[in-house]
Amino acid sequence: MIALRDNSPKFTPEEYFAWEEQQLHRHEYIDGEVYAMTGGTINHSQIALNFGSLLKIHLRGSGCKTLNSDARVSILESSHYVYPDVSVTCDERDKATTQYITYPCLIVEVLSASTESYDRGNKFKLYRRNPCLQEYVLVDAETMAIELFRKVDRNWSIIDYEPGDLIGLTSIDLTFPIEQVYEDIIFTTEKVTENQVDAQT
């Protein structure tokens, strides 16, 4: 999903929380401005659910929380509130809040053509402000491919996964086949190439 600028007036965080409770759709909050979250594809929804389910089952009884795209993440030392597709927090401080978490150790975003640049760029830059975040996962919704960004000291390393690979999440001590994330996913090949567009014009 992607956030699009809403025409609503600027809000304080408190006004934003009260206002969004009355809305039919979710909105991210960046520096007083709200951005409406657009809908995603069936594959996007199913992949996010598959990933969240894997984490939830693994973390049962651990005291960690696995949250879906309805849960906000507060960006540390800022007035930003965003919605990842899946997040995990094991921090005791997050048990004291009900409208958002602030200290996730793991965040997952499912990519699409409309979200990829935002998830890779500005959104990841916001997430990196959190010293508790250990891993950031980008999941392709159009092909079986996953990128894992892992914090090593103050730097971020990247691991690419493809069909047949085992994904290892050190933040929560979990290893699983990439195929489990894409269970029941059907990829379409109906993409219009540039040559096709030129031929039609």
C-alpha positions as CSV (number, residue, x, y, z in Angstrom):
1,M,0.0,0.0,0.0
2,I,1.1,3.6,-0.5
3,A,0.2,6.8,1.2
4,L,-1.2,9.6,-0.9
5,R,-1.5,13.2,0.3
6,D,-4.9,14.0,1.8
7,N,-6.5,17.4,1.6
8,S,-7.2,17.6,5.3
9,P,-5.8,20.4,7.4
10,K,-2.7,20.0,9.6
11,F,-3.2,18.2,12.9
12,T,-1.4,17.7,16.1
13,P,-0.7,14.0,16.9
14,E,-3.6,14.0,19.4
15,E,-6.0,15.6,16.8
16,Y,-4.7,13.0,14.2
17,F,-5.5,10.0,16.5
18,A,-9.0,11.4,17.2
19,W,-9.7,12.3,13.6
20,E,-8.5,8.9,12.2
21,E,-10.8,7.0,14.5
22,Q,-13.7,8.5,12.6
23,Q,-12.3,7.6,9.1
24,L,-13.1,4.6,7.0
25,H,-9.5,4.3,5.8
26,R,-6.1,4.5,7.4
27,H,-3.8,7.5,7.1
28,E,-0.1,7.9,7.8
29,Y,0.9,11.1,9.6
30,I,4.1,13.0,8.6
31,D,4.9,16.4,10.2
32,G,1.2,17.3,10.8
33,E,0.0,16.2,7.4
34,V,-2.0,13.1,6.8
35,Y,-1.7,10.7,3.8
36,A,-4.4,8.3,2.8
37,M,-3.4,4.7,2.4
38,T,-4.5,3.1,-0.8
39,G,-5.6,-0.4,-1.2
40,G,-3.4,-3.3,-2.3
41,T,-3.8,-6.4,-4.5
42,I,-5.0,-9.8,-3.4
43,N,-1.4,-11.1,-3.7
44,H,-0.2,-8.2,-1.5
45,S,-2.7,-9.0,1.2
46,Q,-2.0,-12.8,1.1
47,I,1.7,-12.4,1.2
48,A,1.5,-10.0,4.2
49,L,-0.8,-12.5,5.9
50,N,1.4,-15.5,5.2
51,F,4.5,-13.6,6.6
52,G,2.6,-12.4,9.6
53,S,1.3,-15.9,10.4
54,L,4.8,-17.4,10.2
55,L,6.0,-14.8,12.8
56,K,3.0,-15.1,15.0
57,I,3.2,-18.9,15.3
58,H,6.9,-18.8,15.9
59,L,6.6,-16.1,18.6
60,R,3.7,-17.6,20.5
61,G,4.4,-17.4,24.2
62,S,7.5,-15.4,23.8
63,G,6.0,-12.1,25.0
64,C,6.7,-10.5,21.6
65,K,3.9,-9.0,19.5
66,T,3.3,-9.6,15.8
67,L,1.2,-6.8,14.3
68,N,-0.4,-6.4,10.9
69,S,-0.9,-3.3,8.7
70,D,-3.5,-1.9,11.1
71,A,-0.8,-1.1,13.7
72,R,1.0,2.2,13.5
73,V,4.7,2.6,14.2
74,S,5.8,5.8,15.8
75,I,9.1,7.2,14.4
76,L,11.4,7.9,17.3
77,E,12.0,11.6,18.2
78,S,9.7,12.8,15.5
79,S,6.0,13.5,14.8
80,H,5.7,10.7,12.2
81,Y,3.3,7.7,12.4
82,V,3.4,5.1,9.6
83,Y,1.8,1.7,8.8
84,P,4.1,-1.2,7.9
85,D,2.6,-4.3,6.5
86,V,4.0,-6.5,9.4
87,S,5.9,-5.5,12.5
88,V,7.3,-7.3,15.5
89,T,8.1,-5.7,18.9
90,C,9.6,-7.5,21.9
91,D,10.1,-4.2,23.9
92,E,8.4,-3.8,27.2
93,R,7.9,-0.1,26.5
94,D,5.5,-0.9,23.7
95,K,3.1,-2.7,26.1
96,A,2.3,0.7,27.6
97,T,0.8,2.2,24.4
98,T,-2.4,1.3,22.6
99,Q,-2.4,3.5,19.5
100,Y,1.1,2.7,18.2
101,I,4.4,0.9,18.9
102,T,7.7,2.7,18.9
103,Y,10.4,0.0,19.3
104,P,10.0,-2.8,16.6
105,C,12.9,-5.1,16.1
106,L,11.6,-6.4,12.8
107,I,9.5,-4.6,10.0
108,V,8.2,-6.2,6.8
109,E,6.9,-4.3,3.8
110,V,5.3,-6.0,0.8
111,L,6.4,-4.2,-2.4
112,S,4.3,-3.2,-5.4
113,A,4.9,-0.9,-8.3
114,S,3.3,2.0,-6.5
115,T,5.1,1.5,-3.1
116,E,8.6,0.3,-4.0
117,S,10.4,3.6,-4.2
118,Y,8.7,4.8,-0.9
119,D,9.5,1.6,1.0
120,R,13.1,1.5,-0.2
121,G,13.7,5.3,0.3
122,N,11.9,7.7,2.6
123,K,10.1,5.1,4.6
124,F,13.2,3.0,5.3
125,K,15.0,6.2,6.2
126,L,12.4,6.9,8.8
127,Y,12.5,3.4,10.2
128,R,16.3,3.6,10.5
129,R,16.0,6.3,13.2
130,N,14.9,3.5,15.6
131,P,18.0,2.0,17.3
132,C,15.9,-1.1,18.2
133,L,15.2,-2.0,14.6
134,Q,17.4,-5.0,13.7
135,E,16.0,-6.2,10.4
136,Y,13.9,-4.7,7.6
137,V,12.4,-7.1,5.0
138,L,11.2,-6.1,1.5
139,V,9.0,-8.7,-0.1
140,D,8.2,-8.6,-3.9
141,A,4.6,-9.2,-4.7
142,E,5.1,-9.9,-8.4
143,T,7.8,-12.5,-8.2
144,M,9.4,-14.8,-5.6
145,A,12.1,-12.5,-4.3
146,I,12.9,-11.1,-0.8
147,E,15.5,-8.6,0.3
148,L,16.6,-8.6,3.9
149,F,18.4,-5.6,5.4
150,R,20.2,-6.4,8.6
151,K,21.8,-3.9,11.0
152,V,25.4,-4.7,11.7
153,D,26.9,-2.2,14.2
154,R,25.8,1.1,12.6
155,N,25.6,-0.2,9.0
156,W,23.0,-2.1,7.1
157,S,23.9,-5.2,5.1
158,I,21.6,-6.8,2.5
159,I,20.8,-10.4,1.7
160,D,18.9,-11.4,-1.4
161,Y,16.7,-14.5,-1.4
162,E,15.2,-16.4,-4.3
163,P,13.2,-19.6,-4.8
164,G,14.8,-22.6,-2.9
165,D,16.4,-20.3,-0.3
166,L,16.0,-20.5,3.5
167,I,15.3,-17.1,5.1
168,G,17.0,-16.4,8.4
169,L,15.7,-13.8,10.7
170,T,18.2,-13.3,13.5
171,S,16.1,-10.7,15.2
172,I,13.6,-13.3,16.3
173,D,15.7,-16.5,15.7
174,L,13.6,-17.9,12.9
175,T,14.5,-19.8,9.7
176,F,12.0,-20.9,7.1
177,P,11.8,-21.6,3.3
178,I,10.9,-18.6,1.1
179,E,8.1,-20.7,-0.4
180,Q,6.1,-20.4,2.8
181,V,5.8,-16.6,2.3
182,Y,4.4,-17.2,-1.2
183,E,2.0,-20.1,-0.3
184,D,-1.1,-20.0,-2.5
185,I,0.2,-17.0,-4.5
186,I,-0.5,-17.0,-8.2
187,F,1.7,-14.7,-10.2
188,T,0.3,-13.1,-13.4
189,T,2.4,-12.5,-16.5
190,E,0.0,-9.9,-18.0
191,K,2.4,-7.0,-18.0
192,V,2.4,-4.4,-20.8
193,T,5.9,-3.8,-22.0
194,E,7.2,-0.6,-23.5
195,N,7.3,-2.3,-27.0
196,Q,3.7,-3.2,-26.6
197,V,2.8,0.3,-25.7
198,D,4.7,1.7,-28.7
199,A,2.9,-0.8,-31.0
200,Q,-0.5,0.4,-29.8
201,T,0.2,4.1,-30.4
